[in-house]
Amino acid sequence: MYRIAVLPGDGIGVEIVPEAIKALQAVGKKCGHQYQFTEALIGGAAYDAVGHPLPAATLEICRQSDAVLLGAIGGPQWDDLPVHLRPEVGALLPLRKELGLYANLRPCLLFPGLLQASTLKEEIITGVDLIVIRELTGGLYFGAKSREKTLDGGEKATDILSYSTYEIERIVRFAYKVARQRRRQLCSVDKANVLESSRLWRETVTRLASEYPEVETTHMYVDNCSMQLIRYPRQFDVIVTENMFGDILTDEASMLTGSIGMLPSASIGGQVGLYEPSHGSAPDIAGQKKANPLATILSAAMMLRYSFELESEACLIEAAVRQVMADGYRTPDLMEEGKTLVDTVQMGDLVQEMIMKN
């Protein structure tokens, strides 16, 4: 019995999470696994209901679970709240911190059926298979923040970016372990020509590299990396980087897969892993069944792999998604001429049926 905390959240979160649950249930039925799903409030929905985006009850449910499946949070109706009560700041960041989730994994794999869905040329994206490992609990997002009045009547805002040797070593060692299981290439991304925190980052990676001689280690400035992801993405195997750089680079990398709706993620490090799509709550299409559930479904596959160590079951979901794509079914974000348009629920049904069929 696997205990899963289910946090649909806001916007399209309530539409895509049920489709991931259907995929998990299909795997469970096929392979003899059972799940206990416990739903809880988070984000704007939680604020509207109880006055806080991360209720204590939700955090406790997460702590008592084996894994957490999260949809998406936030929306314009909560943008004017005090900073600490906004869904992204008041829920997602402290949830990661409280669960000790210091490593975020975002695989970027192009399914063959989506070669024409990307805005990039086919010869550039063919064969793309990389993973970005982002440090998740340090850096600018968690540093001290302040605002103060200036003598000229304006304001001065400050955000502090800091990293300790321990924080860097922890995420880099994790990245090396992942690289060992892949093509044994690690690219560390920083801005060491400008930032002191990046200089410590690069020095630490350089020192640790000698402990992993079987892995080829390279360094790249973040601005160059953002260009290289578009110029020649196949050069990358594992990218490891700090919090803000990873946040930006993974959204860019999503376009290599055709849509950010194809990009799953796993946040791990503590006893309970958190699995969520890389996209946001997309309030502009919420409630219209236009949302692509595949990133969430693929995040469920990552849950099976990393939290439950069910590799063959994770592959079942990924193979089903691959076949549905090959068969030409598309949600609006991926739609192209000659393909079959389906809505959120229909896409989930197709994946579920394919899991049972394979």
C-alpha positions in Angstrom: 0.0 0.0 0.0 1.6 3.3 -1.2 0.3 6.4 0.6 0.1 9.4 -1.8 -0.8 12.9 -0.7 -2.8 14.5 -3.6 -2.6 18.3 -3.8 -4.6 19.5 -6.9 -4.1 23.2 -6.1 -5.4 25.9 -8.5 -6.3 26.5 -12.1 -5.6 23.5 -14.3 -4.2 21.6 -11.3 -7.7 20.2 -10.5 -8.0 18.9 -14.1 -4.6 17.3 -14.7 -4.1 15.5 -11.3 -7.0 13.1 -11.8 -5.5 12.0 -15.1 -2.2 11.1 -13.4 -4.2 9.2 -10.7 -5.9 7.2 -13.5 -2.4 6.2 -14.9 -1.3 5.1 -11.4 -4.4 3.1 -10.9 -4.0 1.4 -14.2 -0.4 0.4 -13.3 -1.7 -0.7 -9.9 -4.3 -2.9 -11.5 -1.9 -4.4 -14.0 1.0 -5.0 -11.5 -0.8 -5.7 -8.3 -0.1 -2.5 -6.4 -2.5 -0.6 -4.1 -2.6 3.1 -3.3 -4.1 5.2 -0.6 -4.8 8.7 -2.0 -5.4 11.5 0.5 -6.4 14.9 -1.0 -5.5 18.2 0.7 -5.7 21.9 0.0 -2.8 24.0 -1.1 -2.2 27.3 -2.8 -4.9 29.8 -3.6 -7.6 27.3 -2.9 -6.2 26.7 0.6 -6.0 30.5 1.2 -9.6 31.0 0.2 -10.8 28.1 2.4 -8.7 28.5 5.6 -6.7 31.8 5.2 -3.2 30.3 4.4 -1.7 28.7 1.2 -0.1 25.9 3.2 -2.3 24.8 6.0 -0.8 22.8 8.9 -3.1 19.9 8.1 -1.8 19.7 4.5 1.8 19.7 5.6 1.1 16.9 8.1 -0.7 14.8 5.5 2.4 15.2 3.3 4.7 14.2 6.1 2.7 11.1 6.8 2.7 10.0 3.1 5.2 8.1 1.0 5.0 10.7 -1.8 3.2 13.8 -2.9 1.5 14.5 -6.2 1.0 18.2 -6.8 -0.9 19.9 -9.6 -0.3 23.6 -9.9 -0.8 26.7 -7.7 -1.4 30.4 -8.0 -3.4 32.8 -10.2 -3.9 36.5 -10.7 -6.7 36.7 -8.0 -4.1 36.1 -5.3 -1.3 38.4 -6.7 -2.3 41.3 -4.4 -2.0 39.3 -1.2 1.0 40.0 1.2 4.1 38.2 -0.2 4.1 35.5 2.5 0.5 34.6 1.7 0.9 34.4 -2.1 0.6 30.7 -3.2 4.0 30.4 -4.8 5.9 32.0 -1.9 3.7 30.9 1.0 3.0 27.3 -0.1 5.5 25.8 -2.6 8.7 27.2 -1.2 8.0 26.3 2.4 6.7 22.9 1.4 10.0 22.1 -0.3 11.9 23.4 2.7 9.8 21.5 5.3 10.1 18.2 3.4 13.9 18.7 2.9 13.5 18.6 -0.9 16.9 20.0 -2.0 17.1 18.3 -5.4 14.8 19.0 -8.3 15.0 16.7 -11.4 13.5 17.8 -14.7 14.1 15.3 -17.5 13.9 16.7 -21.0 13.2 13.9 -23.4 11.8 14.4 -26.9 9.3 11.7 -27.8 9.7 10.8 -31.5 6.1 11.6 -32.2 6.6 15.2 -31.3 9.4 16.1 -33.7 7.1 18.5 -35.5 5.6 20.0 -32.4 8.7 22.0 -31.3 9.4 25.4 -32.7 13.0 24.3 -33.4 14.3 22.5 -36.4 14.1 18.7 -36.5 17.8 18.3 -37.0 18.5 20.3 -33.8 16.1 18.4 -31.4 16.3 14.9 -32.8 17.7 12.6 -30.0 17.5 15.2 -27.2 17.7 13.4 -23.8 19.0 15.4 -21.0 18.1 16.1 -17.3 18.5 19.3 -15.3 19.2 18.9 -11.6 18.4 22.1 -9.8 19.3 23.0 -6.2 16.0 23.7 -4.6 16.3 25.1 -1.1 19.0 27.7 -1.3 20.1 30.7 -3.4 18.2 33.9 -4.2 14.7 32.5 -3.6 15.4 31.6 0.0 17.8 34.5 0.9 16.9 37.4 3.0 14.7 40.1 1.3 14.2 43.7 2.2 12.8 47.0 0.9 13.6 50.4 2.2 12.8 54.0 1.4 15.5 56.1 -0.3 16.3 59.7 0.1 15.0 60.6 -3.3 11.5 59.3 -2.4 11.9 55.9 -4.2 12.6 52.5 -2.8 15.5 50.1 -2.7 14.8 46.3 -2.9 17.4 43.7 -1.9 17.5 39.9 -2.4 20.5 38.0 -1.0 22.0 35.1 -2.9 24.0 32.8 -0.7 25.2 29.2 -0.9 27.3 27.2 1.6 29.8 24.5 0.7 27.5 21.9 2.3 24.5 22.9 0.1 26.7 22.8 -3.1 28.3 19.5 -2.2 25.0 17.9 -1.5 23.4 18.7 -4.8 26.5 18.1 -6.9 27.1 14.6 -5.4 23.5 13.8 -6.2 24.1 14.9 -9.8 27.2 12.8 -10.1 25.2 9.7 -9.0 22.6 10.5 -11.7 25.3 11.0 -14.3 26.8 7.6 -13.4 23.5 6.0 -14.4 23.3 7.8 -17.7 25.9 8.8 -20.2 28.5 9.9 -17.6 28.6 13.6 -18.6 28.0 16.4 -16.1 27.9 20.0 -17.0 27.9 22.4 -14.0 26.3 25.8 -14.8 27.2 29.0 -13.0 28.1 32.6 -13.4 31.5 32.5 -11.9 32.8 35.4 -13.9 30.5 37.7 -12.0 29.0 36.2 -8.8 31.0 35.2 -5.7 28.4 32.5 -4.9 29.1 31.0 -8.4 32.8 31.1 -7.8 32.3 29.0 -4.6 30.0 26.7 -6.7 32.7 26.2 -9.4 35.5 25.6 -6.9 33.4 23.0 -5.1 32.5 21.2 -8.3 36.1 21.2 -9.5 37.2 19.7 -6.1 34.5 17.0 -6.2 35.2 16.0 -9.8 38.3 14.1 -8.8 36.1 11.8 -6.8 34.2 10.8 -9.9 36.8 10.2 -12.6 34.5 8.1 -14.6 32.2 11.1 -15.2 33.3 13.8 -17.6 32.9 17.2 -15.9 32.5 20.5 -17.7 31.7 24.0 -16.6 29.5 26.6 -18.5 28.3 30.1 -17.8 24.5 30.3 -17.5 24.1 32.7 -20.4 26.2 30.5 -22.7 24.2 27.4 -21.5 20.9 29.1 -22.4 22.2 29.7 -25.9 23.7 26.1 -26.2 20.4 24.5 -25.2 18.9 26.0 -28.4 22.0 25.7 -30.6 23.1 22.1 -29.8 21.1 20.5 -27.1 22.3 17.0 -27.7 25.7 17.9 -26.2 24.1 17.8 -22.7 23.5 14.7 -20.5 23.2 16.0 -16.9 23.1 19.7 -16.1 23.5 20.7 -12.4 22.9 24.3 -11.3 21.7 26.6 -8.6 18.1 27.4 -7.9 17.3 30.5 -10.0 19.4 29.4 -13.0 17.7 26.0 -12.9 14.2 27.5 -12.8 14.9 29.6 -15.9 16.9 26.9 -17.9 14.3 24.2 -17.4 11.5 26.4 -18.8 13.7 27.1 -21.8 14.5 23.4 -22.2 10.8 22.5 -22.2 10.5 23.9 -25.7 12.9 21.1 -26.9 10.1 18.6 -26.0 7.4 20.5 -28.0 5.6 22.0 -25.0 6.1 22.7 -21.3 3.1 20.5 -21.0 5.5 17.5 -21.6 8.0 18.4 -18.8 7.6 16.4 -15.5 9.6 17.0 -12.4 10.6 15.3 -9.2 11.7 17.1 -6.0 13.5 14.7 -3.7 16.1 14.6 -0.9 13.9 14.0 2.2 11.9 10.9 3.1 8.9 12.1 1.1 9.3 13.1 -2.6 7.2 15.7 -4.4 6.1 15.2 -8.0 4.6 17.9 -10.2 4.5 19.2 -13.7 7.0 22.0 -14.5 4.2 24.3 -15.8 2.0 26.6 -13.8 -1.7 26.8 -13.1 -2.6 28.4 -16.6 -5.7 30.2 -15.4 -6.4 31.4 -18.9 -7.4 27.8 -19.9 -8.6 26.5 -16.6 -11.9 24.7 -16.7 -11.9 24.3 -20.5 -10.3 20.8 -20.7 -7.5 22.2 -22.9 -4.7 21.4 -20.4 -2.1 18.9 -21.4 -2.0 16.3 -18.5 1.1 14.4 -19.8 3.7 16.3 -17.7 1.7 15.3 -14.6 1.3 11.7 -15.8 5.0 11.5 -16.5 5.6 13.0 -13.0 3.6 10.1 -11.6 6.0 7.8 -13.5 8.9 9.5 -11.8 7.2 8.9 -8.5 7.1 5.2 -9.2 10.8 5.3 -10.1 12.3 7.5 -7.4 10.0 7.1 -4.4 8.7 3.5 -4.8 11.7 2.0 -6.8 9.2 0.5 -9.3 11.3 1.0 -12.5 9.3 -1.4 -14.8 6.1 0.3 -13.7 7.5 3.7 -14.4 8.5 2.5 -17.9 4.9 1.3 -18.4 3.6 4.8 -18.1 6.3 6.3 -20.2 5.8 3.7 -23.0 2.1 4.4 -22.9 2.7 8.1 -23.4 5.2 7.4 -26.2 2.7 5.2 -28.0 -0.2 7.7 -27.6 2.0 10.4 -29.1 3.1 8.1 -31.9 -0.6 7.4 -32.7 -1.1 11.1 -33.3 -3.3 12.2 -30.4 -2.6 15.8 -29.3 -3.9 18.3 -26.8 -4.2 21.9 -28.1 -0.7 22.9 -27.0 0.8 20.2 -29.3 -1.7 20.3 -32.1 -0.4 20.2 -35.6 -1.9 19.4 -39.0 -2.9 15.8 -39.5 -3.1 14.9 -35.8 -6.2 14.1 -33.7 -7.2 16.8 -31.2 -8.3 15.5 -27.8 -9.1 17.2 -24.5 -7.5 16.7 -21.0 -9.8 13.8 -20.0 -9.5 12.0 -23.3 -5.7 12.2 -23.2 -5.8 10.7 -19.7 -8.1 7.9 -20.9 -5.9 7.1 -23.9 -2.8 6.7 -21.6 -4.8 4.6 -19.2 -6.0 2.3 -21.9 -2.5 2.0 -23.4 -1.1 1.0 -20.0 -3.6 -1.8 -19.7 -3.0 -2.9 -23.3 0.8 -3.0 -23.2 
